[in-house]
Each structure stands twice: as C-alpha cells, then as structure tokens.
Amino acid sequence: MIKRVILPTLCILAVVTGSVAPGLAATKVGSEFRVNSRAAGNQIQPATDGFADGASIVVWSSSGNSNPDAPEYDVFAQYYNKKGNNTRGGSFRVNGYTNDNQTNPDVATLENGGFVVVWTSEGQDGSISSIYARRFDKNGNKVGKEFRVNTYNDEDQFSPRVAGLSNGGFVVVWGSWDQDGSQGGVYAQRYNKKGKPAGGEFRVNTTTQYSQLYPAIASLKNGGFVVVWSSTFASVNDPTKLFGQRFTGKGAKVGSQFPVSAKDHHARNPDVAVLTNGDFVVAWTYSGVGGGTYSVYAQRFYQKAKKKGGEFRLNAKNKGDQLAPRIAALPKAKFVGTWSEATNFAVPSTYDIKSGVFNKKGKRVGKEYTVNTFKNGRQNQSDVARLGDRGYLIVWKSEDQDTSGDGIYGQRYK
C-alpha cells in the first residue's frame, strides 16, 4: 500500500490602485504580497475563498510551528477585509491536534458570514489519515472543536474539498482508499447550518472499478451541488478520465454520473465553478495534448449537466507544461482561471503563475497574463476566489521568495 502525503498552502491579498496593460481583461490592485506572517519553515498549498462583501479568507499548511526542528505541518489561516487589510490580528492556527502532519486544507465561506476549513490529519484517529474540519463565525471566532468528517477510517482518507450551500450548510468531499472495494473512491458528507451532520457519509462515484480520486465540488444555484473527479475505470494502463455527478441539496443523486473529459489522454487535477447564470465549468490538466507535455483545458455545462460546446484550451501558449488549474466565477457568467506554467526546464526548473478571463461562451477576454512579479524559482499551487463585486484574488506558493523555503503570496485584481 502506498501512503499518500498531501501538503496544504495559503494565500492573501493587498490593496493599492493599479494599472492595466493593453489587451488585458484585468487590472492589478496593488503589488503582490506575502500572506504568511511567519517566514520560517515552509508554507505550502494555499486555498482561498471570498465573501460577498469582497473580503477573503486564505488557508495553507505551515511547517515547524510547534517545534522549529520538526518537519510537521499545521493549518493556518488569514482573513482580509474588503479593502485587503488584515483586521483580525494576523494569521492563526486552525487545527487543535498538532502531532504529525495537518495538510491539504480547503476553505469555504458560509451564508452566515462565517467559514469552514477542512484538512487531512495524519494519525489523529489512529488511522493513516482522516479528514477533519473546523467552523468559524463571522468574526473569525472558533465555533466548537475540530471534528472528524469521515466515518469510515480504515486505510487513509485524503484530498478534501468543501463548498458552502445556499441553506447555510456545507458539503465535504474526499478520496478514500479501499472503501468502495476497488482502490480509491470519492465520498461526501453534508452538514446543516449548525454544523451538524445531515445524514451519513455517502459514495459519490457510481463506477467502482480501479480508482476514483481527487474530487472537486461547487454549490449549484438550485441549492444542490456538483462533484467532479479523476477516474481510472477500464485498466490501470488506460487514460485517466474525468467524471461528474450532480446532487440535490439533500444529497440525492440527480441523473447518472456524466463524462467530463473527451480525449484519450490522461486528465487530472479537476476543478469546478458554477457561473452566475447557473451553468458550470470544469477545468483540468491534460497530458500529451497539443505542443506541450501538459495543457490546461475546460468544458462548459448547462445546469442539467449537458455539455455546452466542446472542450477548449485555457492556456494561450501551446508549449511547455501548463499545470493544476483553479477557476472561479465572475459577474456576467464570466470566469477566471489560474495555473502554473514551466518557464525553464533546466535544473532547477522555474514556473510562473498564469491567468486568463473567459466569457460565458468560453472565449478569452483580453490576453493571458503572468500573475507573479518575483521570477526566481518555482511559483505554483495557485488558487483563485471571487471577491464579491470587487474583483478576484489569486494566491500561490513561491519558492525562496521570503528567504526561508516556500512562502504564500497573493495578488488582487479588479
């Protein structure tokens, strides 16, 4: 059995009036900024979400906090108001259990103005790893203790994602090893607005042969939600494809699981966003498509999961590696995507964070642009969140920029 170690990261924002280069669809608001207050150790795998008023919350994993000589990771968070200012006293630790690694965090804002953070915790319940969560109120105060999300805890549970629902509750999805009888499966658990489980955990994927892993989730306009994931379903040597499944707000499946990716190439790292018109978009990494080793593609769907046109490439530059996209909805059914691009294949290699805005037809609005200003080393693990009607925030991990390993950086746009 292979043990999976998954490490998280965090991000942040800044506020200053910026300028827009000719042909771009976005204007920088201020300069890029460091999210993590503490530079020592490594800060990795950021995730972010925005509030309706334009504020944001960023989470990440940070090493060496309890013991500077220990490599263990904890989950930290940082809040920013609608002007991009930290008004709550700096970053704070999310997890209470501090043994072993707490990694791979995700965060979702809630209808009551609070937020919920989920992460993978090693050894906390006696298993290899399980999924834990903690709620916070609108003022950033902890609501109760952290709690285990998964019921089944044999082997390991990993790669959690979370989405807030229109009824004030939220849904967590994750990968679970050997639970469905055939390697990896995708499972979910709903919670009501008080943070209590709404029913039991349930399997998302219908197909169970081989592995269904690395889910992403988004809430739908009708109160339900949609989950997408990677599937190796015919043979371990066949291409990994993407599938999705819609659910009602009560967790009932709507229709059958549906195919997302179409090409006979490996499709990985899916993300999903619901647009303001109710349609949704899935983005992912393709291997061996186009001129590069990896490219970033997307597919639009109508609200009922019927494909809307064909899949299309997000990256404008069709060479090199384009990896790990994240997407967020914007006003007028637009969306923004961000991903990392290899800029130098020498050792050590270098990566930049790229981004682009797309309209409701999937057409690029303006030009693709580079997000990061600091160019040395690897800039990767990006995420993006809409800031109400105030634009969006992109966060990422930057290598050696803060003089102590990896740090989390952010850039606001309007």
Secondary structure as UniProt FT lines:
FT   STRAND          9..10
FT   TURN            22..23
FT   STRAND          28..34
FT   STRAND          43..50
FT   TURN            52..53
FT   STRAND          56..63
FT   TURN            68..69
FT   STRAND          73..80
FT   TURN            82..83
FT   STRAND          92..93
FT   STRAND          102..109
FT   TURN            111..112
FT   STRAND          115..122
FT   TURN            124..125
FT   STRAND          129..136
FT   TURN            138..139
FT   STRAND          142..148
FT   STRAND          156..164
FT   TURN            166..167
FT   STRAND          170..177
FT   TURN            179..180
FT   STRAND          184..191
FT   TURN            193..194
FT   STRAND          202..203
FT   STRAND          211..219
FT   TURN            221..222
FT   STRAND          225..232
FT   TURN            236..237
FT   STRAND          241..247
FT   TURN            249..250
FT   STRAND          253..259
FT   STRAND          267..274
FT   TURN            276..277
FT   STRAND          280..287
FT   TURN            290..291
FT   STRAND          294..301
FT   TURN            303..304
FT   STRAND          312..313
FT   STRAND          321..329
FT   HELIX           331..333
FT   STRAND          335..344
FT   STRAND          350..358
FT   TURN            360..361
FT   STRAND          364..370
FT   STRAND          378..386
FT   TURN            388..389
FT   STRAND          392..399
FT   TURN            401..402
FT   STRAND          406..413
//
